[in-house]
Amino acid sequence: MFAVQPAAWGKFDERGADYSPTINGAYRIASIWLAQYTGEDMVVWKVDGKAPMPWVRVTTDNVSSMVAISA
């Protein structure tokens, strides 16, 4: 399971994130959020029953894998 939210939120917000069972779906959600929040990076979180982990940062220019996000 994956969740998407703006990177500016910092910590994972389970109530504010949008969820997808696949990474491709999460990328689609991130692209929609990017269109709504111009210039704000998105983070795809991997949610697997343990503590959510920031998985990728999605920007208008590129997608970076396995980003480290300070909490």
ABEGO torsion letter per residue (X at the ends): XBBBBBAAAGBBBAAABBBBABAAAAAAAAAAAAAABBGBBBBBBBBAGBBBBBABBBBAABBBBGBBBBX
